[in-house]
Amino acid sequence: MWGLSRPSLSLIVAVVAQNAALTAFAFAPPSASTSRVLRQQSLSVQSVALSDSLSSVEQHALEVFEKFATESSDISSSEDLYEILCSLDVEATQDEADVLFRYLDEDADGALNFDDFLPWYKEAADAATAVAESFQSLLVGRRTIEQFDRTPIGNDVLERAVQCAIAAPNRSMSEPWRFIRVGPETISKFAELNLSIRKNMETDDGSSSVYDWTTVPGWCVVTTKISPNDADAEQEDFKSVSCAIQNFMLSMWSEGVGTKWTSGPVQKTQEFADLCGVDTSIERVVGCIWFGYATGGGNYADPRRRRKEVKDVLSHLP
Ligand SMILES: Cc1cc2nc3c(=O)[nH]c(=O)nc-3n(C[C@H](O)[C@H](O)[C@H](O)COP(=O)(O)O)c2cc1C
């Protein structure tokens, strides 16, 4: 599974010369030395059992290759190579597979063994891994933004974020979310309501009462479905909406737009729901996502370092 980093053979096959021989790769073809090292390891269907010495990518390539290999451990047609590429999530056409087959079949005997295939595949996989690493950096680098510049954020950015949000996993395809972009007029009403509610509260955590809500350039209220007679379903829907919100925030972050998920007592009131047009017999507010350009740039926000590391939270059972 490649996700975003799915390699495309049309990228890999850059130029096909008139005689249909492959003359250049966007991903460099395996260097002689890489190829030699891998060959020295004698990786072949016959000689290599799945082992810890193979990376997951290599093990998977071997598993798929074996499905198509004949008894002599060879792939004897570019149609089979095409099926292998599809199974490994490499985007390719049959024509591209034909070209690749001829390129990899160095001795032109019309057969490919795993040694022929693996060095090329590893190069493609390594290139895809670089994309995965940058995607993971994006995720780890996201910060909650506290101070926003005033520049409004266009609907196109919002719509892409919602597109990412609705791609989130969700129980029984219930798609329990709704996103409501809120404009300045409504935000002023939120702020007034917030002040009056906080005045009536005995304690005040002070977290948002000091903040001028009207200065936040983008507001999106997110709701989840409620199921008064099915607490489990309601909780599953809530989890799904949480996934959607994370996708939403990451989409914005990927475009240089910061976000802050805010909750708070005002969001639980009927008045707030009424201001948003939320029918509380079928849905409830999960949060407001503030969004905008971070004052001073995204890097001003100190990473809120996690107290726990991977080793503290990940365990393995046999
Ligand atoms: C469900 C949820 C509700 C949150 N509500 C608030 C909030 O009301 N006020 C606030 O300042 N931050 C709120 N946050 C943001 C967290 O404070 C923030 O994610 C946390 O400090 C970690 O910082 P980071 O997002 O930069 O990693 C909320 C986050 C989540 C997931």
The ligand as an SDF file (V2000), in Angstrom:
LIG
                    3D

 31 33  0  0  0  0  0  0  0  0999 V2000
  -11.1100   17.7440   21.2250 C   0  0  0  0  0  0  0  0  0  0  0  0
  -10.1790   18.9230   21.3750 C   0  0  0  0  0  0  0  0  0  0  0  0
  -10.6340   20.0800   21.9650 C   0  0  0  0  0  0  0  0  0  0  0  0
   -9.7830   21.1820   22.1340 C   0  0  0  0  0  0  0  0  0  0  0  0
  -10.2650   22.3170   22.7110 N   0  0  0  0  0  0  0  0  0  0  0  0
   -9.4260   23.3520   22.9180 C   0  0  0  0  0  0  0  0  0  0  0  0
   -9.8950   24.5410   23.5490 C   0  0  0  0  0  0  0  0  0  0  0  0
  -11.0740   24.6650   23.8760 O   0  0  0  0  0  0  0  0  0  0  0  0
   -9.0250   25.5490   23.7670 N   0  0  0  0  0  0  0  0  0  0  0  0
   -7.7160   25.4320   23.3960 C   0  0  0  0  0  0  0  0  0  0  0  0
   -6.9450   26.3650   23.6590 O   0  0  0  0  0  0  0  0  0  0  0  0
   -7.2450   24.3450   22.7460 N   0  0  0  0  0  0  0  0  0  0  0  0
   -8.0620   23.3010   22.5080 C   0  0  0  0  0  0  0  0  0  0  0  0
   -7.6040   22.1810   21.8540 N   0  0  0  0  0  0  0  0  0  0  0  0
   -6.2260   22.1640   21.3390 C   0  0  0  0  0  0  0  0  0  0  0  0
   -5.2800   21.4880   22.3190 C   0  0  0  0  0  0  0  0  0  0  0  0
   -5.0300   22.3470   23.4010 O   0  0  0  0  0  0  0  0  0  0  0  0
   -3.9850   21.1760   21.5850 C   0  0  0  0  0  0  0  0  0  0  0  0
   -4.2390   20.2330   20.5730 O   0  0  0  0  0  0  0  0  0  0  0  0
   -2.9410   20.5780   22.5290 C   0  0  0  0  0  0  0  0  0  0  0  0
   -2.4820   21.5670   23.3890 O   0  0  0  0  0  0  0  0  0  0  0  0
   -1.7420   20.0060   21.7810 C   0  0  0  0  0  0  0  0  0  0  0  0
   -1.1370   21.0160   21.0030 O   0  0  0  0  0  0  0  0  0  0  0  0
   -0.8630   20.7820   19.4490 P   0  0  0  0  0  0  0  0  0  0  0  0
   -2.2130   20.6560   18.7790 O   0  0  0  0  0  0  0  0  0  0  0  0
   -0.1110   21.9990   18.9940 O   0  0  0  0  0  0  0  0  0  0  0  0
   -0.0550   19.5300   19.3000 O   0  0  0  0  0  0  0  0  0  0  0  0
   -8.4390   21.0960   21.6850 C   0  0  0  0  0  0  0  0  0  0  0  0
   -8.0030   19.9170   21.0530 C   0  0  0  0  0  0  0  0  0  0  0  0
   -8.8510   18.8440   20.8930 C   0  0  0  0  0  0  0  0  0  0  0  0
   -8.3640   17.6050   20.1830 C   0  0  0  0  0  0  0  0  0  0  0  0
  1  2  1  0
  2  3  1  0
  2 30  2  0
  3  4  2  0
  4  5  1  0
  4 28  1  0
  5  6  2  0
  6  7  1  0
  6 13  1  0
  7  8  2  0
  7  9  1  0
  9 10  1  0
 10 11  2  0
 10 12  1  0
 12 13  2  0
 13 14  1  0
 14 15  1  0
 14 28  1  0
 15 16  1  0
 16 17  1  0
 16 18  1  0
 18 19  1  0
 18 20  1  0
 20 21  1  0
 20 22  1  0
 22 23  1  0
 23 24  1  0
 24 25  2  0
 24 26  1  0
 24 27  1  0
 28 29  2  0
 29 30  1  0
 30 31  1  0
M  END
$$$$
